[in-house]
């Protein structure tokens, strides 16, 4: 699974818009949009935040 698909799937499982997801992890809407459109990938710091959200919410996602 591409990281762009992973982010979109996670966001949808959390029932969040790109703006809401961005606020949750401390980035801009534009940043999340770039991730989902395969322009960039999150930094390791942000990936750790995302991992914590996954664990905290007990969400099942396909590994990248």
TILUM-172443 format. One record per atom (N, C-alpha, C, O): atom name; residue in three letters; x, y, z. Coordinates in steps of 0.001 Angstrom, whole numbers. Each point is the difference from the previous one (the first is absolute). Last residue first. Layout:
<rec atome="CA" residu="ALA" X="X" Y="Y" Z="Z"/>
...
END
This chain:
<rec atome="N" residu="UNK" X="2445" Y="-656" Z="5497"/>
<rec atome="CA" residu="UNK" X="577" Y="544" Z="-1237"/>
<rec atome="C" residu="UNK" X="1145" Y="-866" Z="-450"/>
<rec atome="O" residu="UNK" X="624" Y="283" Z="-1023"/>
<rec atome="N" residu="UNK" X="-5022" Y="-1964" Z="3918"/>
<rec atome="CA" residu="UNK" X="1365" Y="517" Z="109"/>
<rec atome="C" residu="UNK" X="519" Y="452" Z="-1352"/>
<rec atome="O" residu="UNK" X="-318" Y="-582" Z="-1037"/>
<rec atome="N" residu="UNK" X="-4890" Y="613" Z="2610"/>
<rec atome="CA" residu="UNK" X="937" Y="-841" Z="-728"/>
<rec atome="C" residu="UNK" X="1379" Y="638" Z="95"/>
<rec atome="O" residu="UNK" X="143" Y="1206" Z="-201"/>
<rec atome="N" residu="UNK" X="-3755" Y="-474" Z="4103"/>
<rec atome="CA" residu="UNK" X="327" Y="488" Z="-1344"/>
<rec atome="C" residu="UNK" X="1014" Y="-937" Z="-624"/>
<rec atome="O" residu="UNK" X="800" Y="-630" Z="693"/>
<rec atome="N" residu="UNK" X="-4302" Y="1356" Z="3895"/>
<rec atome="CA" residu="UNK" X="678" Y="-986" Z="-848"/>
<rec atome="C" residu="UNK" X="229" Y="618" Z="-1358"/>
<rec atome="O" residu="UNK" X="-953" Y="393" Z="-672"/>
<rec atome="N" residu="UNK" X="264" Y="1882" Z="5816"/>
<rec atome="CA" residu="UNK" X="-408" Y="-69" Z="-1398"/>
<rec atome="C" residu="UNK" X="847" Y="-1031" Z="-745"/>
<rec atome="O" residu="UNK" X="1220" Y="-48" Z="154"/>
<rec atome="N" residu="UNK" X="-1710" Y="2127" Z="4666"/>
<rec atome="CA" residu="UNK" X="-74" Y="-1427" Z="-320"/>
<rec atome="C" residu="UNK" X="-525" Y="-221" Z="-1429"/>
<rec atome="O" residu="UNK" X="-952" Y="-746" Z="-231"/>
<rec atome="N" residu="UNK" X="2145" Y="4926" Z="2673"/>
<rec atome="CA" residu="UNK" X="-1358" Y="-238" Z="-485"/>
<rec atome="C" residu="UNK" X="-237" Y="-1448" Z="-408"/>
<rec atome="O" residu="UNK" X="-1076" Y="-343" Z="-490"/>
<rec atome="N" residu="UNK" X="5354" Y="1770" Z="2146"/>
<rec atome="CA" residu="UNK" X="-969" Y="575" Z="933"/>
<rec atome="C" residu="UNK" X="-1441" Y="-320" Z="-395"/>
<rec atome="O" residu="UNK" X="-846" Y="-244" Z="860"/>
<rec atome="N" residu="UNK" X="4422" Y="-943" Z="-3793"/>
<rec atome="CA" residu="UNK" X="-10" Y="-831" Z="1201"/>
<rec atome="C" residu="UNK" X="-1085" Y="464" Z="974"/>
<rec atome="O" residu="UNK" X="-753" Y="-814" Z="535"/>
<rec atome="N" residu="UNK" X="1425" Y="3395" Z="-4398"/>
<rec atome="CA" residu="UNK" X="-481" Y="-1328" Z="-386"/>
<rec atome="C" residu="UNK" X="-129" Y="-883" Z="1232"/>
<rec atome="O" residu="UNK" X="-1017" Y="-668" Z="187"/>
<rec atome="N" residu="UNK" X="3003" Y="4831" Z="389"/>
<rec atome="CA" residu="UNK" X="-1446" Y="152" Z="-231"/>
<rec atome="C" residu="UNK" X="-617" Y="-1350" Z="-356"/>
<rec atome="O" residu="UNK" X="-1081" Y="-344" Z="479"/>
<rec atome="N" residu="UNK" X="5750" Y="554" Z="-75"/>
<rec atome="CA" residu="UNK" X="-633" Y="134" Z="1317"/>
<rec atome="C" residu="UNK" X="-1517" Y="128" Z="-128"/>
<rec atome="O" residu="UNK" X="-742" Y="-556" Z="810"/>
<rec atome="N" residu="UNK" X="3312" Y="517" Z="-4749"/>
<rec atome="CA" residu="UNK" X="19" Y="-1324" Z="631"/>
<rec atome="C" residu="UNK" X="-674" Y="36" Z="1365"/>
<rec atome="O" residu="UNK" X="-725" Y="-927" Z="362"/>
<rec atome="N" residu="UNK" X="1336" Y="5006" Z="-2594"/>
<rec atome="CA" residu="UNK" X="-1032" Y="-794" Z="-668"/>
<rec atome="C" residu="UNK" X="-86" Y="-1391" Z="625"/>
<rec atome="O" residu="UNK" X="-1094" Y="-517" Z="226"/>
<rec atome="N" residu="UNK" X="4547" Y="3311" Z="1211"/>
<rec atome="CA" residu="UNK" X="-1291" Y="506" Z="479"/>
<rec atome="C" residu="UNK" X="-1139" Y="-818" Z="-587"/>
<rec atome="O" residu="UNK" X="-947" Y="-353" Z="702"/>
<rec atome="N" residu="UNK" X="5230" Y="-589" Z="-2282"/>
<rec atome="CA" residu="UNK" X="-147" Y="-477" Z="1388"/>
<rec atome="C" residu="UNK" X="-1318" Y="488" Z="598"/>
<rec atome="O" residu="UNK" X="-661" Y="-743" Z="726"/>
<rec atome="N" residu="UNK" X="1810" Y="2306" Z="-4976"/>
<rec atome="CA" residu="UNK" X="-348" Y="-1423" Z="-83"/>
<rec atome="C" residu="UNK" X="-160" Y="-599" Z="1395"/>
<rec atome="O" residu="UNK" X="-858" Y="-856" Z="214"/>
<rec atome="N" residu="UNK" X="2430" Y="5259" Z="-571"/>
<rec atome="CA" residu="UNK" X="-1435" Y="-76" Z="-261"/>
<rec atome="C" residu="UNK" X="-448" Y="-1458" Z="-104"/>
<rec atome="O" residu="UNK" X="-1090" Y="-344" Z="457"/>
<rec atome="N" residu="UNK" X="5658" Y="1110" Z="67"/>
<rec atome="CA" residu="UNK" X="-678" Y="543" Z="1181"/>
<rec atome="C" residu="UNK" X="-1514" Y="-115" Z="-160"/>
<rec atome="O" residu="UNK" X="-703" Y="-390" Z="933"/>
<rec atome="N" residu="UNK" X="3476" Y="-712" Z="-4593"/>
<rec atome="CA" residu="UNK" X="-15" Y="-1059" Z="1020"/>
<rec atome="C" residu="UNK" X="-720" Y="473" Z="1268"/>
<rec atome="O" residu="UNK" X="-689" Y="-787" Z="649"/>
<rec atome="N" residu="UNK" X="-904" Y="3132" Z="-5100"/>
<rec atome="CA" residu="UNK" X="1309" Y="-184" Z="635"/>
<rec atome="C" residu="UNK" X="-115" Y="-1125" Z="1028"/>
<rec atome="O" residu="UNK" X="-1101" Y="-445" Z="326"/>
<rec atome="N" residu="UNK" X="-2242" Y="553" Z="-4649"/>
<rec atome="CA" residu="UNK" X="242" Y="567" Z="1326"/>
<rec atome="C" residu="UNK" X="1431" Y="-247" Z="479"/>
<rec atome="O" residu="UNK" X="645" Y="-967" Z="-403"/>
<rec atome="N" residu="UNK" X="-1604" Y="1399" Z="-4842"/>
<rec atome="CA" residu="UNK" X="-325" Y="-959" Z="1053"/>
<rec atome="C" residu="UNK" X="280" Y="655" Z="1342"/>
<rec atome="O" residu="UNK" X="823" Y="912" Z="82"/>
<rec atome="N" residu="UNK" X="-2170" Y="1016" Z="-5424"/>
<rec atome="CA" residu="UNK" X="938" Y="-124" Z="1119"/>
<rec atome="C" residu="UNK" X="-422" Y="-1151" Z="887"/>
<rec atome="O" residu="UNK" X="-1086" Y="-559" Z="-157"/>
<rec atome="N" residu="UNK" X="-1208" Y="1289" Z="-3893"/>
<rec atome="CA" residu="UNK" X="1002" Y="1044" Z="-218"/>
<rec atome="C" residu="UNK" X="1119" Y="-102" Z="1031"/>
<rec atome="O" residu="UNK" X="1158" Y="275" Z="-311"/>
<rec atome="N" residu="UNK" X="-5529" Y="-2901" Z="-433"/>
<rec atome="CA" residu="UNK" X="1327" Y="-556" Z="-274"/>
<rec atome="C" residu="UNK" X="1062" Y="1040" Z="-345"/>
<rec atome="O" residu="UNK" X="931" Y="-283" Z="-755"/>
<rec atome="N" residu="UNK" X="-5636" Y="764" Z="2364"/>
<rec atome="CA" residu="UNK" X="201" Y="132" Z="-1446"/>
<rec atome="C" residu="UNK" X="1413" Y="-388" Z="-431"/>
<rec atome="O" residu="UNK" X="441" Y="331" Z="-1101"/>
<rec atome="N" residu="UNK" X="-1814" Y="-376" Z="5687"/>
<rec atome="CA" residu="UNK" X="-1019" Y="-800" Z="-679"/>
<rec atome="C" residu="UNK" X="126" Y="70" Z="-1521"/>
<rec atome="O" residu="UNK" X="-495" Y="-882" Z="-701"/>
<rec atome="N" residu="UNK" X="3386" Y="3510" Z="3412"/>
<rec atome="CA" residu="UNK" X="227" Y="-1414" Z="286"/>
<rec atome="C" residu="UNK" X="-961" Y="-863" Z="-801"/>
<rec atome="O" residu="UNK" X="401" Y="-992" Z="-609"/>
<rec atome="N" residu="UNK" X="-985" Y="5631" Z="402"/>
<rec atome="CA" residu="UNK" X="1194" Y="-423" Z="-759"/>
<rec atome="C" residu="UNK" X="311" Y="-1472" Z="240"/>
<rec atome="O" residu="UNK" X="403" Y="-708" Z="-923"/>
<rec atome="N" residu="UNK" X="-3876" Y="2643" Z="3451"/>
<rec atome="CA" residu="UNK" X="-392" Y="-82" Z="-1408"/>
<rec atome="C" residu="UNK" X="1179" Y="-463" Z="-862"/>
<rec atome="O" residu="UNK" X="-182" Y="-818" Z="-901"/>
<rec atome="N" residu="UNK" X="982" Y="1760" Z="5402"/>
<rec atome="CA" residu="UNK" X="-757" Y="-1251" Z="-128"/>
<rec atome="C" residu="UNK" X="-411" Y="-205" Z="-1456"/>
<rec atome="O" residu="UNK" X="67" Y="-1115" Z="-517"/>
<rec atome="N" residu="UNK" X="2008" Y="5186" Z="1424"/>
<rec atome="CA" residu="UNK" X="943" Y="-1103" Z="204"/>
<rec atome="C" residu="UNK" X="-699" Y="-1341" Z="-165"/>
<rec atome="O" residu="UNK" X="503" Y="-876" Z="-704"/>
<rec atome="N" residu="UNK" X="-3068" Y="4827" Z="634"/>
<rec atome="CA" residu="UNK" X="755" Y="-162" Z="-1236"/>
<rec atome="C" residu="UNK" X="984" Y="-1166" Z="89"/>
<rec atome="O" residu="UNK" X="222" Y="-715" Z="-977"/>
<rec atome="N" residu="UNK" X="-2655" Y="2094" Z="4809"/>
<rec atome="CA" residu="UNK" X="-864" Y="-715" Z="-948"/>
<rec atome="C" residu="UNK" X="783" Y="-305" Z="-1271"/>
<rec atome="O" residu="UNK" X="-98" Y="-1098" Z="-547"/>
<rec atome="N" residu="UNK" X="3185" Y="1773" Z="4776"/>
<rec atome="CA" residu="UNK" X="-1017" Y="759" Z="-736"/>
<rec atome="C" residu="UNK" X="-838" Y="-929" Z="-879"/>
<rec atome="O" residu="UNK" X="387" Y="-1129" Z="-300"/>
<rec atome="N" residu="UNK" X="1745" Y="-524" Z="5058"/>
<rec atome="CA" residu="UNK" X="516" Y="476" Z="-1289"/>
<rec atome="C" residu="UNK" X="-1113" Y="786" Z="-697"/>
<rec atome="O" residu="UNK" X="-1118" Y="91" Z="505"/>
<rec atome="N" residu="UNK" X="896" Y="-2777" Z="3800"/>
<rec atome="CA" residu="UNK" X="828" Y="1192" Z="94"/>
<rec atome="C" residu="UNK" X="684" Y="447" Z="-1282"/>
<rec atome="O" residu="UNK" X="1114" Y="523" Z="22"/>
<rec atome="N" residu="UNK" X="-4424" Y="-4199" Z="1270"/>
<rec atome="CA" residu="UNK" X="1416" Y="-362" Z="43"/>
<rec atome="C" residu="UNK" X="944" Y="1197" Z="-47"/>
<rec atome="O" residu="UNK" X="1218" Y="-165" Z="54"/>
<rec atome="N" residu="UNK" X="-6048" Y="707" Z="5"/>
<rec atome="CA" residu="UNK" X="275" Y="-1068" Z="964"/>
<rec atome="C" residu="UNK" X="1494" Y="-299" Z="110"/>
<rec atome="O" residu="UNK" X="510" Y="-219" Z="1099"/>
<rec atome="N" residu="UNK" X="-2122" Y="3208" Z="-4442"/>
<rec atome="CA" residu="UNK" X="-19" Y="610" Z="1324"/>
<rec atome="C" residu="UNK" X="377" Y="-1022" Z="1069"/>
<rec atome="O" residu="UNK" X="750" Y="313" Z="924"/>
<rec atome="N" residu="UNK" X="-1281" Y="-1902" Z="-5296"/>
<rec atome="CA" residu="UNK" X="1173" Y="875" Z="84"/>
<rec atome="C" residu="UNK" X="103" Y="635" Z="1386"/>
<rec atome="O" residu="UNK" X="1080" Y="36" Z="590"/>
<rec atome="N" residu="UNK" X="-4919" Y="-2506" Z="-1598"/>
<rec atome="CA" residu="UNK" X="1146" Y="-889" Z="188"/>
<rec atome="C" residu="UNK" X="1282" Y="822" Z="163"/>
<rec atome="O" residu="UNK" X="839" Y="-303" Z="848"/>
<rec atome="N" residu="UNK" X="-4748" Y="2649" Z="-1921"/>
<rec atome="CA" residu="UNK" X="-80" Y="-531" Z="1367"/>
<rec atome="C" residu="UNK" X="1186" Y="-906" Z="313"/>
<rec atome="O" residu="UNK" X="564" Y="65" Z="1092"/>
<rec atome="N" residu="UNK" X="-951" Y="1584" Z="-5507"/>
<rec atome="CA" residu="UNK" X="260" Y="1100" Z="940"/>
<rec atome="C" residu="UNK" X="-3" Y="-493" Z="1442"/>
<rec atome="O" residu="UNK" X="878" Y="362" Z="782"/>
<rec atome="N" residu="UNK" X="-2094" Y="-3346" Z="-4223"/>
<rec atome="CA" residu="UNK" X="1435" Y="282" Z="-60"/>
<rec atome="C" residu="UNK" X="372" Y="1090" Z="1002"/>
<rec atome="O" residu="UNK" X="1042" Y="-77" Z="651"/>
<rec atome="N" residu="UNK" X="-5256" Y="-2581" Z="794"/>
<rec atome="CA" residu="UNK" X="360" Y="678" Z="-1246"/>
<rec atome="C" residu="UNK" X="1513" Y="185" Z="-10"/>
<rec atome="O" residu="UNK" X="667" Y="-239" Z="1006"/>
<rec atome="N" residu="UNK" X="-3076" Y="-3843" Z="1748"/>
<rec atome="CA" residu="UNK" X="524" Y="1363" Z="39"/>
<rec atome="C" residu="UNK" X="210" Y="552" Z="-1399"/>
<rec atome="O" residu="UNK" X="331" Y="-736" Z="-929"/>
<rec atome="N" residu="UNK" X="-1550" Y="-3846" Z="3142"/>
<rec atome="CA" residu="UNK" X="-1106" Y="887" Z="-397"/>
<rec atome="C" residu="UNK" X="401" Y="1471" Z="87"/>
<rec atome="O" residu="UNK" X="-735" Y="828" Z="536"/>
<rec atome="N" residu="UNK" X="3405" Y="-4982" Z="95"/>
<rec atome="CA" residu="UNK" X="-193" Y="927" Z="1119"/>
<rec atome="C" residu="UNK" X="-1166" Y="962" Z="-250"/>
<rec atome="O" residu="UNK" X="-342" Y="808" Z="864"/>
<rec atome="N" residu="UNK" X="1635" Y="-3861" Z="-4193"/>
<rec atome="CA" residu="UNK" X="-372" Y="-824" Z="1153"/>
<rec atome="C" residu="UNK" X="-226" Y="847" Z="1248"/>
<rec atome="O" residu="UNK" X="-763" Y="-380" Z="888"/>
<rec atome="N" residu="UNK" X="2349" Y="2504" Z="-4806"/>
<rec atome="CA" residu="UNK" X="-1390" Y="-434" Z="-170"/>
<rec atome="C" residu="UNK" X="-471" Y="-867" Z="1175"/>
<rec atome="O" residu="UNK" X="-1150" Y="107" Z="428"/>
<rec atome="N" residu="UNK" X="5670" Y="1230" Z="-546"/>
<rec atome="CA" residu="UNK" X="-851" Y="1175" Z="193"/>
<rec atome="C" residu="UNK" X="-1475" Y="-379" Z="-107"/>
<rec atome="O" residu="UNK" X="-821" Y="461" Z="793"/>
<rec atome="N" residu="UNK" X="3995" Y="-3777" Z="-1826"/>
<rec atome="CA" residu="UNK" X="7" Y="319" Z="1426"/>
<rec atome="C" residu="UNK" X="-951" Y="1156" Z="300"/>
<rec atome="O" residu="UNK" X="-803" Y="-72" Z="930"/>
<rec atome="N" residu="UNK" X="1477" Y="-1027" Z="-5430"/>
<rec atome="CA" residu="UNK" X="-750" Y="-1053" Z="693"/>
<rec atome="C" residu="UNK" X="-93" Y="290" Z="1494"/>
<rec atome="O" residu="UNK" X="-1067" Y="-127" Z="601"/>
<rec atome="N" residu="UNK" X="3729" Y="2991" Z="-3225"/>
<rec atome="CA" residu="UNK" X="-1421" Y="184" Z="-320"/>
<rec atome="C" residu="UNK" X="-859" Y="-1033" Z="726"/>
<rec atome="O" residu="UNK" X="-1064" Y="332" Z="523"/>
<rec atome="N" residu="UNK" X="5734" Y="-715" Z="-161"/>
<rec atome="CA" residu="UNK" X="-466" Y="1203" Z="701"/>
<rec atome="C" residu="UNK" X="-1500" Y="193" Z="-231"/>
<rec atome="O" residu="UNK" X="-748" Y="293" Z="933"/>
<rec atome="N" residu="UNK" X="2805" Y="-3794" Z="-3296"/>
<rec atome="CA" residu="UNK" X="16" Y="-280" Z="1434"/>
<rec atome="C" residu="UNK" X="-566" Y="1180" Z="783"/>
<rec atome="O" residu="UNK" X="-840" Y="-181" Z="881"/>
<rec atome="N" residu="UNK" X="1604" Y="612" Z="-5499"/>
<rec atome="CA" residu="UNK" X="-1200" Y="-797" Z="265"/>
<rec atome="C" residu="UNK" X="-146" Y="-292" Z="1494"/>
<rec atome="O" residu="UNK" X="-1104" Y="-5" Z="544"/>
<rec atome="N" residu="UNK" X="4996" Y="2205" Z="-1954"/>
<rec atome="CA" residu="UNK" X="-1154" Y="875" Z="-261"/>
<rec atome="C" residu="UNK" X="-1312" Y="-728" Z="299"/>
<rec atome="O" residu="UNK" X="-921" Y="581" Z="574"/>
<rec atome="N" residu="UNK" X="5000" Y="-2937" Z="-405"/>
<rec atome="CA" residu="UNK" X="-222" Y="802" Z="1193"/>
<rec atome="C" residu="UNK" X="-1196" Y="932" Z="-181"/>
<rec atome="O" residu="UNK" X="-729" Y="278" Z="952"/>
<rec atome="N" residu="UNK" X="782" Y="-4925" Z="-3569"/>
<rec atome="CA" residu="UNK" X="728" Y="1255" Z="-43"/>
<rec atome="C" residu="UNK" X="-310" Y="807" Z="1249"/>
<rec atome="O" residu="UNK" X="-1069" Y="-142" Z="593"/>
<rec atome="N" residu="UNK" X="933" Y="-5279" Z="-966"/>
<rec atome="CA" residu="UNK" X="-850" Y="1172" Z="0"/>
<rec atome="C" residu="UNK" X="900" Y="1241" Z="0"/>
<rec atome="O" residu="UNK" X="972" Y="74" Z="751"/>
END
